[in-house]
Amino acid sequence: MAACFARSVLLQLLLVSSAQGCKPGPGWVMPTASEQAGHAGIVVVAVAHAVPAESFPPGLTMNVTVERYLKGCGPAQLELSGFDSRPACSVDPPAENERFLAFACATCINSASLNGFDIHTGTASMRDLEEVRRALGLSGDGTPPDSCNPYLEEPSACTEPEERPSTSVAYAPLPLFVSIMARVMAFAMQ
């Protein structure tokens, strides 16, 4: 009986931990691609390589091939960090060979970290390319990699927004946890 109870509690705790996710506070609005571009030190159109086997949550790092710099300038190959495939308010890494926009901050001569100034920020899909170009005042395609300097250059450092609507984060599973624990306790009392 005790072994069954222990297994039941363990199973319930595993369910709770896997159900935990990110629930933004009331009034939270996802930052637009334009806002993200304005706060990033560099903005690139990139193609994702496979996530290295030695990179695991939290904090996935992946290599990307830069097609164009929309803001900043630098090498054709970047090591981009700040991805996390867990459900807690993070950014999933793109699939291998996926084209995407990255809003990042230079961390070294050939590496950058996603500018996560708010939850779920740091990347956008290619559908947002025109919006980002308009926000940055670009009329062309941007700067090809390796055309200015072999090292990563930010025209301006990453910034935090002045004020955003309720960016406080509450983790969602508390009602679920209470419900599960009530069931576990009722089972234990039998």
Long-range contacts (C-beta under 8 A, 24 or more apart in sequence): 5-187, 5-188, 8-184, 8-187, 9-184, 12-180, 12-181, 12-183, 12-184, 15-180, 16-173, 16-176, 16-177, 16-180, 19-172, 19-173, 19-176, 20-87, 20-88, 20-171, 20-172, 20-173, 21-87, 21-88, 21-171, 21-172, 21-173, 22-87, 22-88, 22-89, 22-90, 22-119, 22-120, 22-169, 22-171, 22-172, 23-169, 23-170, 23-171, 23-172, 24-89, 24-119, 24-166, 24-167, 24-168, 24-169, 24-170, 25-166, 25-167, 25-168, 25-169, 25-170, 26-166, 27-165, 27-166, 28-119, 28-164, 28-165, 28-166, 28-167, 28-168, 29-164, 29-165, 30-120, 31-117, 31-118, 31-121, 31-161, 31-164, 32-131, 33-101, 33-124, 33-128, 33-131, 33-132, 33-135, 34-131, 34-132, 34-134, 34-135, 35-161, 36-103, 36-115, 36-117, 36-121, 36-122, 36-124, 37-70, 37-71, 37-103, 37-132, 37-135, 37-136, 38-135, 38-159, 39-103, 39-115, 39-117, 39-158, 39-159, 39-160, 39-161, 40-71, 40-103, 40-104, 40-105, 40-115, 40-158, 41-71, 41-72, 41-104, 41-105, 41-106, 41-112, 41-115, 41-154, 41-155, 41-156, 41-157, 41-158, 42-69, 42-71, 42-72, 42-74, 42-102, 42-103, 42-104, 42-105, 42-106, 42-112, 42-152, 42-154, 43-69, 43-70, 43-71, 43-72, 43-101, 43-102, 43-103, 43-104, 43-132, 43-136, 44-68, 44-69, 44-70, 44-72, 44-78, 44-101, 44-102, 44-104, 45-70, 45-99, 45-100, 45-101, 45-126, 45-129, 45-142, 46-78, 46-80, 46-99, 46-100, 46-101, 46-102, 47-97, 47-98, 47-99, 48-93, 48-94, 48-95, 48-96, 48-97, 48-98, 48-100, 49-96, 50-96, 51-83, 51-93, 51-96, 57-84, 57-85, 57-86, 58-84, 58-86, 58-90, 59-83, 59-84, 60-84, 60-85, 60-93, 62-93, 64-102, 66-145, 67-99, 67-145, 68-141, 68-142, 68-143, 68-144, 68-145, 69-142, 69-143, 69-144, 69-145, 70-101, 70-132, 70-133, 70-136, 70-138, 70-142, 70-143, 71-136, 71-155, 72-106, 72-152, 72-153, 72-154, 72-155, 73-143, 73-147, 73-148, 73-149, 73-152, 73-153, 74-106, 74-110, 74-145, 74-146, 74-148, 74-149, 74-150, 74-151, 74-152, 74-153, 75-109, 75-110, 75-145, 75-146, 75-150, 75-151, 75-152, 76-145, 76-146, 77-110, 78-110, 78-111, 78-112, 78-152, 79-110, 79-111, 79-112, 80-104, 80-111, 80-112, 80-113, 80-114, 81-107, 81-111, 81-112, 81-113, 81-114, 82-113, 82-114, 82-116, 82-122, 83-114, 83-122, 88-171, 89-119, 89-120, 89-169, 90-116, 90-119, 90-120, 91-116, 91-120, 91-121, 91-122, 91-123, 94-123, 99-126, 100-124, 100-125, 100-126, 101-125, 101-126, 101-128, 101-129, 101-132, 104-158, 105-154, 105-157, 105-158, 106-152, 106-153, 106-154, 108-152, 109-150, 109-151, 109-152, 110-151, 110-152, 111-152, 112-152, 115-158, 117-158, 117-159, 117-160, 117-161, 118-161, 118-164, 118-167, 119-167, 119-169
